[in-house]
Amino acid sequence: MNNSAHAPALKAPYVSTSTIVLATLGLYLIAPAFTAVHPEGFSAQIQSIALAMGSFGIERHDSYQPALTEFIFYTRQGVSGLLHAIDRFFGVGGDAGFRILNIASLLIVLASSVRFARDRGRADMRLALACLLLTPGIVETAFFFNDNIVSAAFACLAMAVAGPRTSVLRYGASGTLFGMAILCRLDAVFALPFIAGLAFHDSPSIPHLARRAVAFSAGLLLLLGAFFLLTGASMFDAIRIAQEFSQLSKRWMASIYVMPAIYFFGILTPLHMIIGAIPDLRDLIRGQRFWYPLTLVAYPVLLTIYAMNTGHQIRYMFPLLAPVICLHAERGLRWMLDHRKANTGIAPRVRWVWIALLLYALMFPPTAVILRDGPQAMTGRLYMPIVAWRWQDATKQSMQRVDALVSQLVVSERPLVISAHYNDDFYLKLRLMEAGYVDTPVARRYPACGGFTIYTRGTHEILHIRLNNNWQLSSLDQDIVSALVLTRAFECPVIREQRMAIVSRFGAHFSALDWRRFGINEPSFAQPLAMPFAEDYGLALVLGSDCCTRSVGLFSWAELDRGQLDALLAGAHATAASAARTAKTSPEALYSELHARVQSRITPAGDRRVED
């Protein structure tokens, strides 16, 4: 007998309107991550090192400035290794591979932070996700290629895996994930106190805590050992080279940066977090549940202060706070939406302030727009994806110009390029490596020559004079560095016989060549050096004028004829001679000092290649 006619109809799964709205809004707010671009030359260095890992090894990645390659490789080897793996196993290389890594990292940060908040605070998934989406820095860090979002993804996942009722085996997995986080970026080590403090809180006894610590350490050491066997890069070398470059960065970094924290957290998140952290803060003051509030309230405050004292961009360390932000901000947002408190105490006044801030943060036009890696603003969360897309489009045009120049170079007979900015230096290196060119030590081709780089593919050569004092490896002024490098390079016959050269530049604000000091007029560049991408409408409304167009620097180049090259070289000789007189030495001695510093290695030489 057929009873199908009497069977109850299957009901479609119910999806609330709020869930649909949140999902739609969330996809819109993170959409620029799917079109992420290079923000600067150092992300291009990470990508080009990934190419070197699978071919000729990082020892041949940069024969002119090997210490810079060592610094980026040793302190970010996990990211380069992942890019290499994506290319090898999935056949997706170049910018597309980096884009996949960025998107996956952002999704992991969001998912693991929500899981952490659910495990630790019984958070509502939708409210927790909304809190993350309302925190500008968490989302916007994925709008451009960088190592921070990748490292934060593994760190957040390690924190989520080490849950309150986690087995010893899962603590081992957490250690492995944490190891990957610090391989992607060393400052992920600051996520360790979160895991350690919560382990103290969760463990019922010292033996139980010891077993978790052993499992975590085993997972961590297993991964670090595996990477050492694959690449020959040890964590001791990474720490040593990071300390060296940290000392260099103190020459040009300020003592504290408050604005990155403001741009990262935005307007609403601090209010949500303060309200949500009140119960834990009360426990800390009373001495109850000591480890829990110490780990999730006191330490995040200290880490935020340290991050402001260490970096000048939103991606520096702040993304490591995503799980804690999710936990406290969700509690604060839940309190705001709890109608039972609508007419009690100060709740009504706080709620009206919150509604005003919410509308201001979301719907007021972008205010105080700045460009730090990617565009950031105090307000206008609903506008920011559009602003980000415009910036990305301008950046893509810049990279298309690099591609056009490379296409010209590969068909020219031994062309000479002079780079006047670190971005065009590293972008050219990346695109030339993708075209099959290899950095070849000058001494192999032209003994007794120096001051430039040679890229070779078969018998074809591209000569590259790189003027920028990257990371201020030398303490000499930039003009002096440019003059010394030019005079040394033009001592070589293969450079001196060039009838013309291409000089590249990135943006209108900085150039390693001070044309007037060198005695010649700045050449006309082929394309504009800047492009508008946003209007600071909020500031314009306040000031009542169209004052505030924001532009992004672009790559461009110009051709120098023989007469201009001679004038440039004469200016370089004069600048070098003047610097030598001031230092009471010779230009040759000054260059020898510069050469020793720029071409020094910090780690022992070795073949850092991942065998296919």
C-alpha positions as CSV (number, residue, x, y, z in Angstrom):
1,M,0.0,0.0,0.0
2,N,1.4,3.4,-1.0
3,N,1.2,5.9,1.9
4,S,3.2,8.6,0.2
5,A,0.1,10.7,-0.2
6,H,-0.3,10.8,3.5
7,A,3.4,11.5,4.3
8,P,4.1,14.9,5.9
9,A,5.8,17.3,3.5
10,L,9.4,18.1,4.3
11,K,10.0,21.6,5.5
12,A,12.8,23.7,4.1
13,P,15.4,24.7,6.7
14,Y,14.5,27.9,8.3
15,V,16.9,30.7,7.8
16,S,16.1,33.9,9.7
17,T,16.0,37.3,8.0
18,S,18.8,38.5,10.3
19,T,21.1,35.7,9.2
20,I,20.5,36.5,5.5
21,V,21.1,40.2,6.1
22,L,24.3,39.5,8.1
23,A,25.6,37.0,5.5
24,T,24.9,39.5,2.6
25,L,26.5,42.4,4.5
26,G,29.4,40.3,5.6
27,L,30.2,39.1,2.0
28,Y,30.0,42.7,0.9
29,L,32.4,44.0,3.6
30,I,35.0,41.3,2.9
31,A,34.6,41.3,-0.9
32,P,37.8,43.3,-1.6
33,A,39.8,40.4,-0.1
34,F,38.9,38.5,-3.3
35,T,40.7,41.1,-5.4
36,A,43.6,41.8,-3.0
37,V,46.8,43.3,-4.5
38,H,50.4,44.1,-3.6
39,P,50.6,47.1,-1.2
40,E,54.3,47.5,-1.4
41,G,57.5,45.9,-2.5
42,F,58.1,43.8,0.5
43,S,55.0,41.6,-0.2
44,A,56.5,41.1,-3.7
45,Q,59.7,40.0,-2.0
46,I,57.8,37.3,-0.1
47,Q,56.3,36.1,-3.4
48,S,59.6,36.1,-5.3
49,I,61.2,34.2,-2.5
50,A,58.5,31.5,-2.9
51,L,59.6,31.2,-6.5
52,A,63.2,30.9,-5.5
53,M,62.4,28.2,-2.9
54,G,61.2,25.9,-5.7
55,S,63.9,26.6,-8.2
56,F,67.4,27.9,-7.6
57,G,67.3,28.5,-3.8
58,I,67.2,31.8,-1.9
59,E,71.0,32.1,-1.9
60,R,70.6,33.2,-5.5
61,H,67.5,35.3,-4.9
62,D,69.5,38.6,-4.4
63,S,73.2,38.7,-4.8
64,Y,73.3,42.5,-4.2
65,Q,71.4,42.7,-0.9
66,P,71.4,39.2,0.5
67,A,70.7,40.3,4.1
68,L,67.3,41.7,3.1
69,T,66.4,38.4,1.5
70,E,67.5,36.5,4.6
71,F,65.5,38.8,6.8
72,I,62.2,38.3,4.9
73,F,62.8,34.5,4.3
74,Y,63.8,33.6,7.9
75,T,61.1,35.7,9.6
76,R,58.3,34.8,7.1
77,Q,59.4,31.4,5.7
78,G,55.9,29.9,6.4
79,V,54.2,32.3,4.1
80,S,56.7,31.7,1.3
81,G,56.5,28.0,1.9
82,L,52.7,28.1,1.7
83,L,52.8,30.1,-1.6
84,H,55.2,27.5,-3.0
85,A,53.0,24.7,-1.9
86,I,49.9,26.3,-3.5
87,D,51.8,26.6,-6.7
88,R,53.2,23.1,-6.6
89,F,50.2,21.1,-5.5
90,F,47.3,23.2,-7.0
91,G,49.1,24.8,-10.0
92,V,48.1,28.3,-8.8
93,G,51.0,30.6,-8.6
94,G,51.8,34.3,-8.8
95,D,49.3,36.9,-7.5
96,A,46.4,34.4,-7.8
97,G,48.1,32.0,-5.3
98,F,48.7,34.9,-2.8
99,R,45.1,35.9,-3.2
100,I,43.9,32.4,-2.3
101,L,46.1,32.4,0.8
102,N,44.8,35.8,1.8
103,I,41.1,34.8,1.5
104,A,41.6,31.5,3.3
105,S,43.5,33.3,6.1
106,L,40.7,35.9,6.6
107,L,38.0,33.2,6.7
108,I,40.1,31.2,9.3
109,V,40.5,34.3,11.5
110,L,36.7,34.9,11.4
111,A,35.7,31.3,12.0
112,S,38.3,30.5,14.7
113,S,37.5,33.7,16.5
114,V,33.8,32.9,16.6
115,R,34.6,29.4,17.8
116,F,36.8,30.8,20.5
117,A,34.0,33.1,21.7
118,R,31.4,30.4,21.6
119,D,33.7,28.0,23.7
120,R,34.8,30.7,26.2
121,G,31.7,32.9,26.4
122,R,28.7,31.0,24.9
123,A,28.6,33.7,22.2
124,D,25.9,33.9,19.7
125,M,27.5,33.1,16.3
126,R,25.7,35.9,14.4
127,L,26.5,38.6,17.0
128,A,30.1,37.4,17.3
129,L,30.6,37.6,13.5
130,A,29.0,41.0,13.4
131,C,31.5,42.2,16.0
132,L,34.4,41.1,13.8
133,L,32.9,42.7,10.7
134,L,32.5,45.9,12.6
135,T,36.2,45.9,13.5
136,P,37.8,47.6,10.5
137,G,41.3,46.3,10.9
138,I,40.4,42.6,11.0
139,V,38.6,42.8,7.7
140,E,40.8,45.4,5.9
141,T,44.1,43.6,6.7
142,A,43.0,41.0,4.0
143,F,42.5,43.6,1.3
144,F,46.2,43.5,0.4
145,F,48.9,40.8,0.3
146,N,50.7,40.5,3.6
147,D,52.1,38.0,6.0
148,N,50.3,39.3,9.1
149,I,46.8,37.9,8.2
150,V,48.3,34.5,7.4
151,S,50.2,34.4,10.7
152,A,47.1,35.6,12.6
153,A,45.0,32.8,11.0
154,F,47.2,30.1,12.4
155,A,47.5,31.9,15.8
156,C,43.7,32.3,16.1
157,L,43.2,28.7,15.1
158,A,45.7,27.5,17.7
159,M,43.8,29.5,20.3
160,A,40.5,28.0,19.2
161,V,41.8,24.4,19.2
162,A,43.0,24.7,22.7
163,G,39.5,25.0,24.1
164,P,38.3,24.7,27.8
165,R,37.7,20.9,27.5
166,T,40.4,20.1,25.0
167,S,42.2,16.8,25.0
168,V,45.9,16.4,25.2
169,L,46.0,15.5,21.6
170,R,44.3,18.7,20.6
171,Y,46.9,20.6,22.6
172,G,49.5,18.9,20.4
173,A,47.6,20.2,17.3
174,S,47.5,23.6,18.8
175,G,51.3,23.6,19.3
176,T,51.7,22.7,15.6
177,L,49.4,25.5,14.5
178,F,51.2,27.9,16.8
179,G,54.5,26.8,15.3
180,M,53.1,27.6,11.8
181,A,52.0,31.0,13.0
182,I,55.5,32.0,14.2
183,L,57.0,30.6,11.0
184,C,54.7,33.0,9.0
185,R,55.7,35.9,11.2
186,L,57.8,35.9,14.4
187,D,55.6,38.3,16.4
188,A,52.9,35.7,16.5
189,V,54.8,34.5,19.6
190,F,52.7,37.1,21.4
191,A,49.7,34.8,21.1
192,L,51.4,32.3,23.3
193,P,50.4,33.9,26.6
194,F,46.7,33.6,25.6
195,I,47.2,29.8,25.2
196,A,49.3,29.4,28.3
197,G,47.1,31.5,30.5
198,L,43.9,29.7,29.5
199,A,45.7,26.4,30.0
200,F,46.4,27.4,33.6
201,H,42.8,28.3,34.0
202,D,41.4,25.2,32.4
203,S,43.7,22.6,33.9
204,P,42.3,20.9,37.1
205,S,45.7,19.9,38.4
206,I,49.4,20.4,37.8
207,P,49.9,17.0,36.2
208,H,47.1,17.7,33.8
209,L,48.7,21.1,32.9
210,A,52.1,19.4,32.5
211,R,50.6,16.9,30.0
212,R,49.1,19.7,28.0
213,A,52.3,21.6,28.0
214,V,54.3,18.6,26.8
215,A,51.8,17.9,24.0
216,F,51.9,21.6,22.9
217,S,55.7,21.7,23.0
218,A,55.9,18.5,21.0
219,G,53.6,19.8,18.3
220,L,55.5,23.0,18.1
221,L,59.0,21.4,17.9
222,L,57.8,18.9,15.4
223,L,56.8,21.5,13.0
224,L,59.9,23.7,13.5
225,G,62.1,20.7,13.0
226,A,60.3,19.7,9.8
227,F,60.8,23.2,8.4
228,F,64.4,23.1,9.3
229,L,64.9,19.8,7.5
230,L,63.1,21.2,4.4
231,T,64.7,24.6,4.2
232,G,67.8,24.6,6.5
233,A,66.4,27.7,8.3
234,S,66.4,27.5,12.0
235,M,64.4,29.6,14.5
236,F,67.7,30.7,16.1
237,D,68.8,32.3,12.8
238,A,65.3,33.9,12.5
239,I,65.5,35.5,16.0
240,R,69.1,36.7,15.4
241,I,68.3,38.4,12.0
242,A,65.0,39.8,13.4
243,Q,67.0,41.5,16.2
244,E,69.4,42.9,13.7
245,F,66.7,44.5,11.6
246,S,64.8,45.7,14.7
247,Q,67.8,47.8,15.6
248,L,67.9,49.2,12.0
249,S,64.2,50.1,12.1
250,K,64.7,52.2,15.3
251,R,66.5,54.8,13.0
252,W,63.3,55.8,11.3
253,M,60.4,54.6,13.5
254,A,58.8,56.9,16.1
255,S,58.4,55.8,19.7
256,I,54.6,55.2,19.7
257,Y,51.9,55.1,17.1
258,V,48.3,55.6,18.5
259,M,46.5,56.1,15.2
260,P,46.9,52.5,13.9
261,A,45.1,51.3,17.0
262,I,42.3,53.7,16.5
263,Y,42.0,52.7,12.8
264,F,42.1,49.0,13.7
265,F,39.5,49.0,16.4
266,G,37.2,51.6,14.9
267,I,34.5,53.5,16.7
268,L,32.2,50.8,18.0
269,T,34.5,47.9,19.0
270,P,36.2,49.7,22.0
271,L,32.7,50.4,23.4
272,H,31.6,46.8,22.9
273,M,34.8,45.4,24.4
274,I,34.7,47.6,27.5
275,I,31.1,46.7,28.3
276,G,31.8,43.0,27.6
277,A,35.0,42.9,29.7
278,I,33.4,44.4,32.8
279,P,32.5,41.0,34.4
280,D,36.1,39.6,33.8
281,L,37.6,42.9,35.0
282,R,35.5,42.7,38.2
283,D,36.7,39.2,38.8
284,L,40.3,40.3,38.3
285,I,39.9,43.1,40.9
286,R,38.3,40.7,43.4
287,G,41.0,38.1,42.8
288,Q,38.5,35.6,41.5
289,R,39.3,33.3,38.5
290,F,42.7,35.0,38.4
291,W,44.2,33.5,35.3
292,Y,41.1,33.9,33.1
293,P,40.7,37.8,33.4
294,L,44.5,38.2,33.6
295,T,44.8,36.4,30.2
296,L,41.7,37.9,28.5
297,V,41.7,41.4,29.9
298,A,45.0,42.6,31.3
299,Y,47.3,41.0,28.8
300,P,45.3,42.2,25.7
301,V,45.6,45.8,27.0
302,L,49.4,45.3,27.4
303,L,49.7,43.8,24.0
304,T,47.8,46.7,22.4
305,I,50.2,49.2,24.1
306,Y,53.2,47.2,22.9
307,A,51.8,47.0,19.4
308,M,51.4,50.8,19.3
309,N,55.1,51.1,20.4
310,T,56.3,48.7,17.8
311,G,54.5,49.2,14.4
312,H,52.9,52.0,12.5
313,Q,50.3,50.0,10.6
314,I,47.1,48.2,11.5
315,R,48.4,44.8,10.5
316,Y,51.2,44.8,13.1
317,M,50.2,42.4,16.0
318,F,46.6,43.8,16.3
319,P,45.1,40.8,14.2
320,L,46.3,38.5,17.0
321,L,43.6,40.0,19.2
322,A,40.7,38.9,17.0
323,P,39.5,36.0,19.3
324,V,39.6,38.3,22.4
325,I,37.8,41.1,20.4
326,C,35.2,38.6,19.4
327,L,34.7,37.3,22.9
328,H,34.3,40.7,24.7
329,A,32.7,42.6,21.9
330,E,30.0,40.0,21.5
331,R,29.1,40.3,25.1
332,G,28.9,44.1,24.8
333,L,26.8,43.9,21.7
334,R,24.5,41.3,23.3
335,W,24.1,43.7,26.3
336,M,23.1,46.5,24.0
337,L,20.5,44.4,22.3
338,D,19.1,42.9,25.5
339,H,15.6,44.6,25.7
340,R,15.2,43.5,29.3
341,K,17.8,46.1,30.3
342,A,16.2,48.8,28.2
343,N,14.7,50.8,31.1
344,T,17.2,50.0,33.9
345,G,20.0,52.3,35.2
346,I,22.1,54.1,32.6
347,A,21.2,51.5,29.9
348,P,18.8,53.8,27.9
349,R,21.3,56.6,27.6
350,V,24.2,54.2,26.7
351,R,21.9,52.5,24.1
352,W,21.1,55.8,22.4
353,V,24.8,56.8,22.3
354,W,25.5,53.4,20.8
355,I,22.8,53.8,18.1
356,A,24.3,57.2,17.2
357,L,27.8,55.7,17.0
358,L,26.5,52.8,14.9
359,L,24.9,55.0,12.4
360,Y,27.9,57.3,12.3
361,A,30.4,54.5,11.9
362,L,28.4,52.8,9.2
363,M,26.7,55.5,7.2
364,F,28.6,58.8,7.6
365,P,30.9,59.4,4.6
366,P,34.6,58.2,5.1
367,T,36.4,60.6,7.3
368,A,40.1,61.0,8.0
369,V,41.0,58.7,5.1
370,I,44.6,57.6,5.0
371,L,46.7,55.2,3.0
372,R,48.7,52.8,5.1
373,D,49.2,49.6,3.0
374,G,45.5,49.9,2.1
375,P,43.0,52.7,2.6
376,Q,41.6,53.3,6.1
377,A,39.0,55.6,7.5
378,M,37.4,56.5,10.8
379,T,33.9,56.3,9.5
380,G,32.0,55.0,6.5
381,R,32.2,51.2,6.9
382,L,29.6,50.7,4.2
383,Y,31.6,52.8,1.8
384,M,35.0,51.3,2.5
385,P,34.7,48.3,0.1
386,I,34.1,50.8,-2.7
387,V,37.1,52.8,-1.6
388,A,39.2,49.7,-1.4
389,W,38.2,48.6,-4.9
390,R,39.2,52.0,-6.3
391,W,42.6,51.8,-4.6
392,Q,43.0,48.2,-5.8
393,D,42.2,49.3,-9.4
394,A,44.9,52.0,-9.2
395,T,47.4,49.5,-7.8
396,K,46.6,47.0,-10.6
397,Q,47.3,49.7,-13.1
398,S,50.6,50.3,-11.5
399,M,51.5,46.6,-11.8
400,Q,50.4,46.6,-15.4
401,R,53.0,49.3,-16.0
402,V,55.6,47.1,-14.5
403,D,54.5,44.3,-16.8
404,A,54.7,46.6,-19.8
405,L,58.3,47.7,-18.8
406,V,59.3,44.0,-18.4
407,S,57.9,43.2,-21.8
408,Q,60.1,46.0,-23.2
409,L,63.2,44.9,-21.4
410,V,63.1,41.3,-22.5
411,V,63.2,42.3,-26.2
412,S,65.9,45.0,-25.7
413,E,69.6,44.3,-26.1
414,R,71.2,44.4,-22.7
415,P,69.0,47.2,-21.3
416,L,70.0,49.3,-18.2
417,V,67.4,50.1,-15.5
418,I,68.0,52.5,-12.6
419,S,65.5,52.1,-9.8
420,A,64.8,55.1,-7.5
421,H,62.4,53.5,-5.0
422,Y,62.2,50.2,-3.2
423,N,58.8,49.4,-4.6
424,D,59.8,49.5,-8.3
425,D,63.0,47.6,-7.3
426,F,61.2,44.7,-5.8
427,Y,58.3,44.7,-8.3
428,L,60.7,44.5,-11.2
429,K,62.6,41.6,-9.5
430,L,59.3,39.7,-9.0
431,R,58.1,40.1,-12.6
432,L,61.5,39.3,-14.1
433,M,61.7,36.1,-12.0
434,E,58.2,35.2,-13.2
435,A,59.5,35.7,-16.7
436,G,62.3,33.2,-16.1
437,Y,65.2,35.5,-15.2
438,V,67.7,34.7,-12.5
439,D,69.8,37.0,-10.4
440,T,73.4,36.4,-11.4
441,P,76.4,37.6,-9.3
442,V,78.1,40.4,-11.2
443,A,81.6,38.9,-10.6
444,R,80.7,35.8,-12.6
445,R,80.0,37.9,-15.8
446,Y,82.1,41.0,-15.2
447,P,85.0,40.6,-12.8
448,A,86.1,43.8,-10.9
449,C,82.7,45.4,-11.5
450,G,80.1,46.2,-8.9
451,G,77.3,48.4,-7.8
452,F,74.5,46.8,-9.9
453,T,72.5,43.5,-10.4
454,I,72.4,41.3,-13.5
455,Y,69.3,39.3,-14.4
456,T,69.9,36.6,-16.9
457,R,67.8,34.3,-19.0
458,G,70.0,32.2,-21.2
459,T,72.4,34.6,-22.9
460,H,70.1,37.7,-22.4
461,E,71.1,40.2,-19.7
462,I,69.2,43.0,-18.0
463,L,71.4,45.4,-16.0
464,H,69.8,46.9,-12.9
465,I,71.2,49.7,-10.7
466,R,69.3,49.8,-7.4
467,L,69.7,53.1,-5.6
468,N,67.4,52.9,-2.6
469,N,69.0,52.4,0.8
470,N,66.6,49.6,1.7
471,W,65.8,49.3,5.4
472,Q,68.6,51.9,5.9
473,L,71.1,49.1,5.8
474,S,73.7,51.9,5.5
475,S,73.7,54.8,7.9
476,L,74.8,57.2,5.0
477,D,72.3,59.6,3.6
478,Q,70.2,58.5,0.7
479,D,71.8,61.0,-1.7
480,I,75.2,59.8,-0.8
481,V,74.2,56.2,-1.2
482,S,72.8,56.9,-4.7
483,A,76.0,58.8,-5.7
484,L,78.3,56.1,-4.5
485,V,76.4,53.3,-6.2
486,L,76.2,55.2,-9.5
487,T,79.9,56.1,-9.6
488,R,80.8,52.5,-8.8
489,A,78.4,51.0,-11.4
490,F,79.6,53.3,-14.2
491,E,83.2,52.3,-13.7
492,C,82.2,49.0,-15.3
493,P,82.6,49.1,-19.2
494,V,79.3,47.3,-19.8
495,I,77.5,50.1,-17.9
496,R,79.6,53.0,-19.2
497,E,79.0,52.1,-22.8
498,Q,75.2,52.3,-22.5
499,R,73.7,54.9,-24.9
500,M,70.5,55.2,-22.8
501,A,68.9,54.0,-19.6
502,I,65.5,53.6,-18.1
503,V,65.0,55.2,-14.7
504,S,62.0,53.9,-12.8
505,R,60.2,55.6,-9.9
506,F,57.2,54.8,-7.6
507,G,55.0,57.7,-6.5
508,A,55.6,61.4,-6.5
509,H,56.8,61.9,-2.9
510,F,60.0,59.9,-2.6
511,S,62.9,59.2,-5.0
512,A,66.4,58.0,-4.3
513,L,67.5,60.5,-6.9
514,D,67.5,64.2,-5.9
515,W,67.7,65.5,-9.5
516,R,68.5,69.1,-8.6
517,R,71.2,68.1,-6.2
518,F,72.7,66.0,-9.0
519,G,72.6,68.9,-11.3
520,I,70.0,67.9,-13.9
521,N,66.3,68.4,-14.5
522,E,63.9,65.6,-13.6
523,P,62.8,63.7,-16.7
524,S,59.3,63.4,-17.9
525,F,57.8,60.1,-16.8
526,A,55.8,58.0,-19.2
527,Q,52.6,58.0,-16.9
528,P,51.4,59.9,-13.9
529,L,53.1,59.1,-10.6
530,A,49.8,59.3,-8.6
531,M,46.1,58.5,-9.1
532,P,43.2,59.7,-6.9
533,F,41.2,56.8,-5.3
534,A,39.1,58.5,-2.6
535,E,37.6,61.7,-1.4
536,D,37.6,62.4,2.3
537,Y,34.0,63.5,2.2
538,G,33.6,63.6,6.0
539,L,36.5,66.1,6.4
540,A,35.3,68.0,3.4
541,L,31.9,68.4,5.0
542,V,33.5,69.7,8.2
543,L,35.8,72.2,6.4
544,G,33.3,73.1,3.8
545,S,35.6,72.6,0.8
546,D,36.8,70.0,-1.7
547,C,40.1,69.8,0.2
548,C,40.7,66.2,0.7
549,T,41.4,64.0,-2.4
550,R,43.5,60.9,-1.5
551,S,45.9,59.5,-4.1
552,V,48.0,56.4,-4.4
553,G,51.5,56.4,-5.8
554,L,52.1,54.6,-9.0
555,F,55.0,53.0,-10.9
556,S,56.3,54.8,-13.9
557,W,59.6,55.2,-15.9
558,A,61.4,57.6,-18.1
559,E,64.2,57.2,-20.6
560,L,67.5,59.0,-20.2
561,D,69.7,59.7,-23.2
562,R,73.5,59.7,-23.2
563,G,73.7,63.4,-22.4
564,Q,71.4,63.0,-19.4
565,L,73.4,60.0,-18.2
566,D,76.6,62.0,-18.4
567,A,75.1,64.9,-16.4
568,L,73.7,62.4,-13.8
569,L,77.1,60.8,-13.5
570,A,78.8,64.2,-13.1
571,G,76.4,65.1,-10.3
572,A,77.0,61.7,-8.7
573,H,80.8,62.2,-8.8
574,A,80.4,65.7,-7.2
575,T,78.1,64.4,-4.4
576,A,80.4,61.5,-3.7
577,A,83.5,63.7,-3.6
578,S,81.7,66.2,-1.2
579,A,80.7,63.4,1.1
580,A,84.2,62.0,1.1
581,R,85.7,65.4,2.0
582,T,83.3,65.7,4.9
583,A,84.2,62.2,6.2
584,K,87.9,62.9,5.5
585,T,88.2,59.9,3.4
586,S,87.9,58.9,-0.3
587,P,84.8,58.0,-2.4
588,E,86.3,54.6,-2.9
589,A,86.6,54.0,0.9
590,L,83.1,55.2,1.4
591,Y,81.8,52.8,-1.2
592,S,83.8,50.0,0.3
593,E,82.0,50.7,3.6
594,L,78.7,50.8,1.9
595,H,79.4,47.6,-0.1
596,A,80.4,45.7,3.0
597,R,77.2,46.7,4.8
598,V,74.8,46.1,1.9
599,Q,76.2,42.8,0.8
600,S,76.8,41.4,4.2
601,R,75.1,38.2,5.3
602,I,73.7,37.7,8.8
603,T,73.2,34.0,8.6
604,P,75.5,31.2,7.4
605,A,75.3,30.6,3.6
606,G,73.4,27.5,2.5
607,D,71.1,26.3,-0.2
608,R,67.6,27.2,0.9
609,R,65.7,25.3,-1.7
610,V,62.6,23.1,-1.4
611,E,63.1,20.2,-3.6
612,D,60.1,19.3,-5.8
